Amino acid sequence: MNLLLDTCSFLWASNQPEKLTTLSLGLISAPENSIFLSSACVWELCVKNRMGKLDLPRPPREFVQWATNELRLLPLPLSLEAAALEAGLPVHHRDQFDRMLVCQALHHGLTILTPDRLIRRYGISCVW
């Protein structure tokens, strides 16, 4: 399975795995799955950290590098093609970072690992 972590799933997987469901933990740890981390998630956690809304155990850049290695995550940059899908998305949700993830999932055919019910309203493949 090809999975795209949303920001809270990434943070929980790397820092507080007890907050994940048993299914989510199993999917992340299964060697046959490809787990992607979006540049949008990294951007979001850096913004929140700088604003004092998110504490991380290390500076953001170090944290992301460490967690990417620990969880064997694959980087997923935001392409022009994926970004352009924003124009056709319904407005179920005003969180621009989550909307970027939805566009990436649509463009790349990924399943988003998320507890966020609003993301599910886009009709994309989600699991939690």
N, C-alpha and C positions, 0 to 999 in steps of 0.2 A: 504494500500500500504506500502511496505517496502522500505524506502528511505535511501540512503547513501549520506551524504553531502560531497561535495568536499571542499577544504580548503576555497576558496573565499565565497562559499555559507554559510559555518559555520561562518566565520568572519562577513559577512553581516547580517546574521540572528541574531547574538548576539550583534552586535555593530552598524550596519548601515542598518536596515531593508528597508529603502527607496530604496536601490539599488537592491532589489529583485523584481521579477515580481509578479503581483497579484496572478498568479497561484502558484508560489513558496511559497509565504506567506501563502496561503490557505492550501497547502499540509503540510507545517510545523506545522501549528496550528490545523489541523484536529485531534481530539483525537483518531480517529480510525486508524491513520497511525503510524507506528513504524519508528522512525527517528534514524539512526545510525551515530555515529561519529567514524571514524577510528583512530587507534593509529598513522597511517601514517600522517593524518592531524595535529595531535598534534605535532608530530615530526617536520613536516615542519614549523609550526608556531613558534616553539621554535628555530629552526635553523635560520629562517629569523629574529626573534626578537634579537637573540644574535649577528647577523651580522649587526644589525642596519637598516635592510630593512623593518621592520614591527614594528610599534608602537602599543602597546596594552594599554588599560586603567588600567591594573593591571599586576603584574608579571604573566608570562605564566601559571604557575601551578594554581594560584588563578583564573585567567581568565577562564581557561578551566573548573575548578570545578564549578564556578559561572554559566557559560554559559550552561554547561551540565544540571544543575538543572533548570535553567530558561526555557530552551527549551525542557526539559524532554527527553534528548538524551540518547540513549543506547550505551554503549561502544562496539567497534568492534576491538578486537585485530587482528593482522596479523598472521594467522595460517601458519604452514608449508605447508599445502596443497594448500592454496591460493597463497602463495609466489612461490611455484613451478610452477604455471601456467605462470609465467613470461617467462619461457623458450620457450613457444609456441606463445607468442604475436608477431604480426608484429610490425615493428618499424615505427608507424605513428607519434611518439611523443617521445621526449627524456627526458621528465620530469619524473624522477623515482617515485616521490610521486604520480603523477597521474596514472602511470602504476600500482602502488600498489593498488590504488583504483579500477582500472579496474579488476585486479585479484580478489580482494575481491568481487566485484559485480558479476563476473562470478561464483565464488565458492559458494556464498551464495544466488544467484538469486535475487540480489537487483537492484533497479533502482537508478542511480546516478542523484542527483540534481546538475546540472552544466550548466553554460553558455558556457563552453569550447567546441568549435566545433571539436577540435582534438580528444577529448575523444569519441565523437559520431562516429568517424571513425572506432572504434573497433566493431561496430555492437551490442553493448550492449544497454540495455534499459536506456534511459536518458530522463530527463524532465527539462524544465526551464520555 
